[in-house]
Amino acid sequence: MEFRLEGDDALILLRDFFAGLTWFVAVVYFLSGTQDFVYDIGAYWLRFWRRYTYRRSPRLTLERLRARQQQRIAVMVPAWNEGEVVASMVDNIIKRVEYDNYSIFVGTYPNDPATQSCVDRLAKEYPQILKVVTARPGPTTKADCLHNVLKAIRAYEETNLVNFDIILMHDAEDWVHPQEFLLHNYLIPQVDVVQIPILPFPTKWNKWVHWIYADEFSENHMKDVPVREKISGFVPYAGTGTGFSRKVIDYLAEEHDGHVFNESSMTEDYSMSKKIREAGLKSVFVNVLLGDDKSPWWVPLARRPLFVSNWSYFPMDWTRSVRQKSRWIIGISLQEWEQSGWEGSWLMKENFVKDRKVFVAATASFLGYFVLTYFIIYAMGQAGLIRLKLLPILIPDTALAHLVSFCSFFMVVRITQRITWVGLTYGIGPGLMSVPRLIVGNVLNGLAAFRALRVFSDSRRGRAAVKWDNTQHLEGIGDMGGVDQSKSKVAALQVPLDEVLAGLISTEPLQIVRALGGIPVEAEEIERAEIIAYLRSLVSHEDLRVRAALAQTLGRLTWRELTPTLFHALNDSDSVVRSNAARSLLERPRVGPLLEQAFTAASPRAVTALIRVIEQDKRRQSQVFDLIVREQLDVTKATVIVESAILRKRLTTYLEELALASGL
């Protein structure tokens, strides 16, 4: 019998196929839209709560950032075939970033002479730049390059007898905000990891592919990530603009046999954020506009110089964009699912759904346009505009019709939210233009999802190894402006003592701060007594800058007569002063009795400040552990054990090794 497909049969089969496709797309839209709607509500509630709560507290300002003593920062910049952009990126840091105490370690490959040559030129001009050459030729993985950089950082510390308190990750194409280092320095080690927003540069309106990144990052970093941090404490890192306390880096190295980063993942930053969340360490996403900003309320964040964010160009063509987005999907949605499954609390599982649904949601969005095409052709046929009359899929009062209605509601909400958050970041024009870009973005993300599935499948069948699928940065690094800090730096001059004394009794806070920096370590007995008298009068000064500078100065002036003044600063009401005083106390000679006294009589907040400083430096920890044993610092020992799980474990190991050595 010959099978023949009649016209009506073809229409029925076509209707049934698209009805099934509509069910799939509608179910995915509904589930994804429900989750996103909860985040929308959470974002507005969080903004309301913060506005109400923070209204009673002073806003973070440049004055507070600058008052915090500068910790030593190591900047890690992995660079594979980045010779064209890394020079501009580093030059921006050197000239624009308001910070002095840092070094930049650029990870290069032995088979990438162009990038190596560029870094060599930079290193000759700027002593802050250090070139690292990986052990293996590239491309390996970004995590492998970062491990080589960490190894070089540790070698530098051993050679120069220094300690880097903060490890900062940046990409070679970044434009680093002038106050970013100050922000990381202010928050660490009060928190363990700081992630700032990553945003694409505003560019010409017709660069649609690049603007799709701007649309997505605006909604993700302005709305979703702050809500995720609040409800679950999970902050997915961006792999750039991320500052780690040294405690975190050393802890991960100890717990994972030296593997701080996951070398088997294309998104090692996301994998690391999971490890840190599971360890109970604190990560924060800092979306901050400094209080010094005086712009009118309608000015978007992209035009506010004191909005601290990391900016960069993203791909402006389809090919590079699909490759980059597919890499993100492979790492976050597929590799992490394969490697870690769904372990964790229900809040973490919700986060996994948020991240891993990307593959399914992008596919559904892509297929949704085929469903939409069917509906358009059906409507045109019913209106008599075309002769083809398709069969209806949506029948009134059916489950599918109600489901599509809900999806339509969520679609309107998504469009509204996209306009709102892109408008907040870039302005009302880009916000409105984000609506037609949604269509292009859905197609692009759908293609990236299909490519991700193919690449991942090939890697599982042994056809391709996981390697650094680095995106070419043909657009350069761009520029958001800023004052050239290198022009304002002047060489430190020795100030005559009479000028120092005059400055200490000044009524102008900045003059007092400058005078504190000019106090000579060696002074005659009479002069020293006069200086001490002035310093004691400053410990309760009303200006934060003065008290913070005094606390820092007390680490340089190790005069015994100033010990009470140091303890007064250690118990100051402001966290900046306490942090500076804690570092100063640990820099003093005969620190054992001082620690014992501090841990006995200091306030709980002062004790916390001291513990955080000790956690940051293994060399300092060894010194404290040795003092605990030699000088029998029982209070210090008990405090270390109670206040810090990391120090408790390391102290136990130290005592066990000491006992073993004594037995031998």
Salt bridges, closest charged atoms under 4 A:
ASP16 OD1 - ARG15 NE 2.83
ASP36 OD1 - LYS354 NZ 2.84
ASP36 OD1 - LYS357 NZ 2.99
ASP40 OD1 - LYS223 NZ 2.96
ASP40 OD1 - ARG414 NH2 3.03
GLU63 OE1 - ARG545 NE 3.60
GLU82 OE1 - HIS473 ND1 3.21
ASP91 OD1 - LYS95 NZ 3.58
GLU98 OE2 - ARG66 NE 2.52
ASP100 OD1 - LYS489 NZ 3.48
ASP120 OD1 - LYS131 NZ 3.07
ASP144 OD1 - ARG136 NH2 2.90
GLU157 OE2 - ARG246 NH1 2.42
GLU158 OE2 - ARG619 NH2 3.98
ASP165 OD2 - ARG583 NH2 3.59
ASP171 OD1 - LYS142 NZ 2.91
GLU173 OE2 - HIS473 NE2 3.21
ASP174 OD2 - HIS170 ND1 2.80
GLU180 OE2 - HIS170 NE2 2.81
GLU180 OE2 - HIS184 NE2 3.12
ASP192 OD1 - LYS247 NZ 2.82
ASP215 OD2 - ARG437 NE 2.76
GLU216 OE1 - LYS325 NZ 2.58
GLU219 OE2 - LYS223 NZ 3.70
GLU219 OE2 - ARG414 NH2 2.85
GLU219 OE1 - ARG418 NE 2.80
ASP224 OD1 - LYS223 NZ 2.57
ASP224 OD2 - LYS354 NZ 3.47
ASP250 OD1 - ARG246 NE 3.16
GLU254 OE2 - LYS618 NZ 2.92
GLU254 OE2 - ARG650 NE 3.01
GLU255 OE2 - LYS649 NZ 2.59
GLU263 OE2 - HIS147 ND1 2.65
GLU278 OE2 - LYS274 NZ 3.87
ASP293 OD2 - ARG304 NH1 2.61
ASP317 OD2 - ARG320 NE 2.58
GLU336 OE1 - LYS274 NZ 3.41
GLU338 OE2 - ARG460 NE 3.25
ASP355 OD2 - ARG228 NH2 2.63
ASP458 OD2 - ARG454 NH1 3.87
ASP458 OD1 - ARG461 NH2 3.05
ASP458 OD1 - ARG463 NH1 3.78
ASP469 OD1 - ARG323 NH2 2.55
GLU475 OE2 - ARG320 NH2 2.47
ASP479 OD1 - ARG96 NH1 3.19
ASP543 OD2 - ARG545 NH2 3.05
GLU561 OE1 - ARG528 NH2 3.18
ASP572 OD2 - ARG547 NE 2.90
ASP574 OD2 - ARG64 NH1 2.68
GLU615 OE1 - LYS247 NZ 3.31
ASP626 OD2 - ARG630 NE 2.66
